[in-house]
Amino acid sequence: MAEITYQLRLLKLHCYRQEESDGDEVFIKYKKEKIWPLKSKYESMKEGSLDVNVDIAGLESGTEVEIELWDYDLLTPNDKLGTFKMLVNEKGGPFKTDLLVELGEDAKYSLEWEAY
């Protein structure tokens, strides 16, 4: 019997509370590689939502996907704000997953996604 595979589409990033008072400069990594945004170093983010529209293909059923949210810093090392963990085991969505924040970080984000 063939293994069932899915594609994961990251739809929107929602910010409820940014880490920095003037807004965060966010980017997303998957398996240590930056996957969003592709045409710039980061996207400026305050409370609200941004379209992501990134696909991750070839995921076996039951795969737990970890997506990292980072804050870009010009003069100091970038800050990992936290991780989104999603269990991909059925087609559907959209779903929302809350950010599991890193120790000492105060941001509140969620990631909207679907599997197909």
Secondary structure, 3 states (H helix, E strand, C coil): CCCCEEEEEEEEEEEEECCCCCCEEEEEEECCEEEECCCCCCEEECCEEEEEEEEEEEEECCEEEEEEEEECCCCCCCEEEEEEEEEECCCEEEEEEECEECCCCCCEEEEEEEEC
